[in-house]
Amino acid sequence: MMKMVPTSFLAAAFVANILMLAMPFEALAETCEADNSVFNMPLLLFVALVGATVGGLLARQRRGELKRLNDQLRQINSALRRQAKIESYAPTLSYAPIGNRIPENEIIVDSRKQELIARLKIGKNFLRHQDPERAFVEFKAALELAQTLKDPIEEKKAARGLGASLQRQRKYRDAIKYHSMVLAISDRVGEDSGNTEAYGAIADCYTELGDLEQAGRFYDRYISRLETD
């Protein structure tokens, strides 16, 4: 036997039909029409769309930087190969002019200079044996001696050693300071030995820090130096 439909339900359905018939068709259309205005868009959806757009732009920029960095590394590899090939033609060539060599009997022996050279050698040895902390101590002492002796060439060697020691310890920002010191000394004395290595080391540090824009700038300088050296 079928159940009876409640009287209240029938009454509600009847009223609803009457209202629909009484409402103008334009009003019905407006009521059913979807509102596409961006101002009525749910806030979370709007934020998500903006975030996706910005994220896409940053991803494309990052891909561009990585491609540029890869191209620069290819150039560096090519330049290093050319340089190695040139040097292999004359492996025993001495670049110090014979006429400018100081006779041994005229060399002034300074104990501080000897200590400076010893410190640099010990620091290099520690680096070679993967002990950057102890290498840093030796290079730091060498830097102070070089500054006391006002020897810019040895000062640059010590600064470069300090930068390399810090790089091995993953202290890249501190390493950049010492590699930049090499460039500053070169500017001060008008002698640019070691600048090529400094540009490359600074670029490597910025790469490790994720600052590919700065890394690219220093790789450009490094490549330029490799091609002209």
Sequence and secondary structure as in RCSB ss.txt:
>XXXX:A:sequence
MMKMVPTSFLAAAFVANILMLAMPFEALAETCEADNSVFNMPLLLFVALVGATVGGLLARQRRGELKRLNDQLRQ
INSALRRQAKIESYAPTLSYAPIGNRIPENEIIVDSRKQELIARLKIGKNFLRHQDPERAFVEFKAALELAQTLK
DPIEEKKAARGLGASLQRQRKYRDAIKYHSMVLAISDRVGEDSGNTEAYGAIADCYTELGDLEQAGRFYDRYISR
LETD
>XXXX:A:secstr
      HHHHHHHHHHHHHHHHS HHHHHHHHS    GGGS HHHHHHHHHHHHHHHHHHHHHHHHHHHHHHHHH
HHHHHHHHHHHHHT TT   S GGG   GGG    HHHHHHHHHHHHHHHHHHTT HHHHHHHHHHHHHHHHHHT
 HHHHHHHHHHHHHHHHHTT HHHHHHHHHHHHHHHHHHT  TTHHHHHHHHHHHHHHHT HHHHHHHHHHHHHH
HHH 
